[in-house]
Amino acid sequence: MNCNLNEIIKNRRATPPRFLAKTEISKEIIQQLLENANWAPTHKSTEPWRFKVYIGESKQKLANDINLLLTQKVAEGEPINSQKIDKFKDALERVPVAIAIIFERDAAERLPEWHEIAAVSMAVQNMWLTATDLGLGAFWSTPEFLPLLNHILEIQPGQKLLGFFYVGFIAMEYPSPGRRDIAAKVVWKE
C-alpha cells in the first residue's frame, strides 16, 4: 500500500475479526508491527508496553483455555454474557495473529497511571498504522472479562491486560464510519 501518512491515518479501520482472512502472517511482518510499537512516545522513557504474540497452536490453546475458564466462571455465578464468550473464542480461532496488549506500570510510579496507559495506546496505534500501510486489517478487542484472564496470560504484579490486538489480511473490506467535521470539536483562541 505505502500511502502517505494522511492517507494511512484515514484508511485505518477497526476491522472486526469476521472480516479478516485466516491466512498466516509472517513473523517478519509481526516483528515489524512490534518494532514500530516500540517507537511510541513515552514520558520518562518508561516504555510501559509489553506484548505476548499468539499464533498457530498457542493461539488455539489460548482460545480453549480462556473458553474453559470463562465457562467455569459463569457456572460459579460470574455475570458474563455467554454470547460474548463464544464471540471471543471464535475471534481468537479465526484470526492468524492475536497480540496480548499488556501495560506494565513504572515500578517507581514516577508518572500518573494514565500517562503510561496513553503510551501503550500510542504503541498500539503505531502497530495499527503499520498494519494499514501493509494492507492488513486490525482490531483491538477489550472484553469486560479481561481481568479474569490474568492467570492464563501470566500477567505479573504491576501489569494489566488491556486487550488483544488481532491482525490479519483483509478478507472483506470494512467501510469507514467516517468522522464528523473537526470544526465542531475545536475552539480556536487567537
VENTALIN-V467961 format. One record per residue. OMEGA is omega in radians with two decimals (NA if undefined). BURIAL is b if it has 16 or more other ideal C-beta (glycine too) atoms within 10 Angstrom, else e. Layout:
OMEGA_BURIAL / OMEGA_BURIAL
This chain:
3.10_e / 3.10_e / 2.97_e / -3.01_e / 3.13_e / 3.12_e / 3.12_e / -3.13_b / -3.11_e / 3.14_e / 3.14_e / -3.12_b / 2.88_b / -3.07_e / -3.13_b / -3.10_b / -3.12_b / 3.10_e / 3.14_b / 3.11_b / 3.13_b / -3.10_e / 3.13_e / 3.05_e / -3.09_b / 3.09_e / 3.12_e / 3.11_e / 3.11_b / 3.12_b / 3.11_e / 3.08_b / -3.11_b / 3.12_b / 3.12_e / 3.04_b / -3.09_b / 3.14_e / 3.10_e / 3.06_b / -3.14_e / 3.14_b / -3.11_e / 3.09_e / 3.13_e / -3.13_b / -2.98_b / -3.12_b / 3.02_b / -3.11_b / 2.98_b / -3.06_b / 3.12_b / 3.08_b / 3.03_b / -3.07_e / -3.13_e / 3.11_e / 3.11_b / 3.10_e / 3.10_e / 3.13_b / -3.14_b / -3.13_e / 3.13_e / 3.14_b / 3.13_b / 3.14_e / -3.09_b / 3.08_b / 3.08_e / -3.14_e / 3.10_e / 3.12_e / 3.12_e / 3.09_e / 3.11_e / -3.09_e / 3.12_e / 3.11_b / -3.09_e / 3.09_e / 3.11_e / 3.07_e / -3.14_b / -3.13_e / 3.13_b / 3.13_b / 3.12_b / -3.14_e / 3.13_b / -3.14_b / -3.06_b / -3.00_b / 3.13_b / -3.09_b / 3.01_b / -3.12_b / 3.07_b / -3.14_b / -3.06_b / 3.07_b / 3.07_b / -3.09_b / 3.03_b / -3.06_b / -3.14_e / -3.12_e / -3.13_e / -3.08_e / 2.98_b / -3.10_e / -3.07_e / 3.09_e / -3.08_e / 3.05_b / 3.07_b / 3.12_b / 3.09_b / 3.12_b / 3.10_b / 3.07_e / 3.10_b / 3.11_b / 3.08_b / 3.09_b / -3.08_b / 3.14_b / 3.08_b / 3.10_b / 3.13_b / -3.14_b / -3.14_b / 3.13_e / 3.13_e / 3.02_b / 3.14_b / -3.11_b / 3.09_b / -3.12_b / -3.10_b / -3.12_e / -3.07_b / -3.09_e / -3.12_b / -3.12_b / 3.13_e / -3.04_b / -3.03_b / -3.10_e / -3.12_e / -3.11_b / 3.13_b / 3.09_e / -3.05_b / 3.04_e / -3.09_e / 3.11_e / 3.08_b / 3.07_b / -3.11_b / 3.10_b / 3.12_b / 3.10_b / 3.13_b / -3.14_b / 3.08_b / 3.02_b / -3.09_e / 3.12_b / -3.12_e / -3.12_e / 3.10_e / -3.02_b / 3.09_e / 3.05_e / -3.13_e / 3.11_e / 3.03_e / -3.10_e / 3.13_e / -3.11_e / 3.13_e / -3.06_e / -3.05_e / 3.00_e / 3.11_e / 3.08_e / -3.12_e / NA_e
